[in-house]
Amino acid sequence: MEPDPEEEILSTVRELGIAFVAYSPLGRGFLSGDIKREEDLAPDDWRRTNPRFQGENFRRNLELVRRVEAIASERGCTTSQLALAWVLAQGDDIIPIPGTKRRSYLEQNAAAVEIQLTSKELKRIDEVAPRGIANGGRYPEEMMGLVNL
């Protein structure tokens, strides 16, 4: 959901032959498909302080997730798997590291390597979820100053 690192760094790490680790490729859980409303987050969940999970940003980001869910459903996979397959399709030198708390999700995420997206599917995903479309900052404003120091 956040293309900044790849835009700034990807060409350099590729030139140097270094792999790029895609951090939080499931958008802090948004692309898991399990978050449907703000109340799905526990009262003490730190994402409640994240601008992407608040108010109008939340609603707009949820609409983005719904568009991706529709493609995943047509493809016969989970939204998480589609998102991870998309990241994997960006190059052999990009390694997504989705976080998970449950073995079933780990197995589900690992199965994304079996999904080979066609160029038509990749184009459609890019059309419904263009880079930079996420609403709200990656972190609260006071924390953004600590990112990419």
C-alpha positions as CSV (number, residue, x, y, z in Angstrom):
1,M,0.0,0.0,0.0
2,E,3.0,2.3,0.2
3,P,5.3,2.5,-2.8
4,D,7.8,5.1,-1.4
5,P,10.6,2.7,-0.5
6,E,10.6,0.9,-3.8
7,E,10.6,4.1,-5.8
8,E,13.6,5.5,-3.8
9,I,15.6,2.4,-3.2
10,L,14.7,-0.4,-5.6
11,S,16.8,0.6,-8.6
12,T,19.9,1.0,-6.3
13,V,19.5,-2.4,-4.6
14,R,19.0,-4.0,-8.0
15,E,22.1,-2.4,-9.4
16,L,24.0,-3.7,-6.4
17,G,22.5,-7.2,-6.6
18,I,20.8,-6.9,-3.2
19,A,17.3,-8.3,-2.4
20,F,14.6,-5.9,-1.3
21,V,12.4,-6.9,1.7
22,A,8.8,-5.8,1.3
23,Y,7.7,-4.9,4.8
24,S,4.1,-5.3,5.7
25,P,2.9,-6.4,2.3
26,L,-0.6,-7.0,3.6
27,G,-1.0,-3.3,4.6
28,R,-0.9,-3.9,8.4
29,G,-3.6,-6.5,8.0
30,F,-5.9,-4.5,5.8
31,L,-5.3,-6.8,2.8
32,S,-5.9,-9.9,5.0
33,G,-9.6,-9.3,4.4
34,D,-10.3,-9.8,8.1
35,I,-10.8,-6.1,8.9
36,K,-14.2,-5.0,7.8
37,R,-14.9,-2.2,10.3
38,E,-13.0,-0.2,12.8
39,E,-14.6,-2.2,15.6
40,D,-12.7,-5.3,14.3
41,L,-9.6,-3.8,15.9
42,A,-9.2,-4.4,19.7
43,P,-9.4,-1.2,21.8
44,D,-5.7,-1.5,22.5
45,D,-4.6,-2.3,18.9
46,W,-1.9,0.2,17.9
47,R,-3.4,0.4,14.4
48,R,-6.1,2.6,16.0
49,T,-3.5,5.3,16.1
50,N,-2.5,4.8,12.5
51,P,-4.1,7.4,10.1
52,R,-5.0,4.6,7.6
53,F,-7.2,3.0,10.1
54,Q,-9.1,6.1,11.2
55,G,-12.4,7.7,10.0
56,E,-12.7,8.5,6.3
57,N,-9.2,7.0,5.5
58,F,-10.4,3.7,6.9
59,R,-13.6,3.7,4.8
60,R,-11.7,4.6,1.6
61,N,-9.0,2.0,2.3
62,L,-11.7,-0.6,2.9
63,E,-13.1,0.2,-0.5
64,L,-9.7,-0.5,-2.0
65,V,-9.6,-3.8,-0.2
66,R,-13.0,-4.7,-1.5
67,R,-11.8,-4.2,-5.1
68,V,-8.8,-6.4,-4.5
69,E,-11.1,-9.0,-2.8
70,A,-13.2,-9.2,-5.9
71,I,-10.2,-10.0,-8.0
72,A,-9.0,-12.6,-5.4
73,S,-12.5,-14.2,-5.4
74,E,-12.5,-14.5,-9.2
75,R,-9.0,-16.0,-9.0
76,G,-10.0,-18.5,-6.3
77,C,-7.6,-17.3,-3.7
78,T,-7.6,-15.2,-0.6
79,T,-7.0,-11.5,-0.7
80,S,-3.7,-12.1,1.2
81,Q,-2.6,-14.6,-1.3
82,L,-3.4,-12.3,-4.2
83,A,-1.5,-9.4,-2.5
84,L,1.5,-11.6,-1.9
85,A,1.4,-13.0,-5.4
86,W,1.4,-9.5,-6.7
87,V,4.5,-8.6,-4.6
88,L,6.3,-11.8,-5.7
89,A,5.5,-10.9,-9.4
90,Q,7.4,-7.6,-9.1
91,G,10.7,-9.5,-9.2
92,D,12.7,-12.4,-7.9
93,D,14.7,-10.0,-5.8
94,I,11.7,-8.8,-3.8
95,I,10.9,-10.8,-0.6
96,P,7.6,-10.1,1.2
97,I,7.5,-10.6,4.9
98,P,3.9,-10.8,6.0
99,G,3.4,-11.0,9.7
100,T,1.1,-13.6,11.2
101,K,0.0,-15.0,14.5
102,R,-1.5,-18.2,13.4
103,R,-0.1,-21.3,11.7
104,S,-3.1,-21.4,9.3
105,Y,-2.4,-17.9,8.0
106,L,1.3,-18.8,7.7
107,E,0.4,-21.8,5.5
108,Q,-2.1,-19.7,3.5
109,N,0.4,-17.0,2.9
110,A,3.1,-19.5,1.9
111,A,0.7,-20.9,-0.7
112,A,0.9,-17.6,-2.5
113,V,4.1,-18.7,-4.2
114,E,1.9,-21.2,-6.2
115,I,-0.1,-18.3,-7.7
116,Q,1.3,-17.1,-11.0
117,L,-0.5,-14.0,-12.0
118,T,-0.9,-13.3,-15.7
119,S,0.1,-9.9,-17.2
120,K,-3.7,-9.2,-17.6
121,E,-4.3,-9.9,-13.9
122,L,-1.3,-7.8,-12.9
123,K,-2.6,-4.9,-15.0
124,R,-6.1,-5.2,-13.5
125,I,-4.7,-5.2,-10.0
126,D,-2.7,-2.1,-10.8
127,E,-5.8,-0.4,-12.2
128,V,-8.0,-1.1,-9.2
129,A,-5.2,-0.5,-6.7
130,P,-2.7,1.9,-8.2
131,R,0.5,2.6,-6.3
132,G,0.1,5.3,-3.7
133,I,-3.7,5.0,-3.5
134,A,-3.7,4.3,0.2
135,N,-5.5,7.0,2.2
136,G,-3.7,8.3,5.3
137,G,-0.1,8.3,6.4
138,R,1.9,5.2,7.2
139,Y,2.3,6.3,10.8
140,P,1.0,9.1,12.9
141,E,2.6,12.4,11.9
142,E,4.8,12.5,15.0
143,M,6.3,9.1,14.1
144,M,6.9,9.9,10.4
145,G,9.9,11.9,11.4
146,L,11.6,8.7,12.6
147,V,11.0,6.9,9.3
148,N,13.8,6.8,6.6
149,L,16.2,8.8,8.7
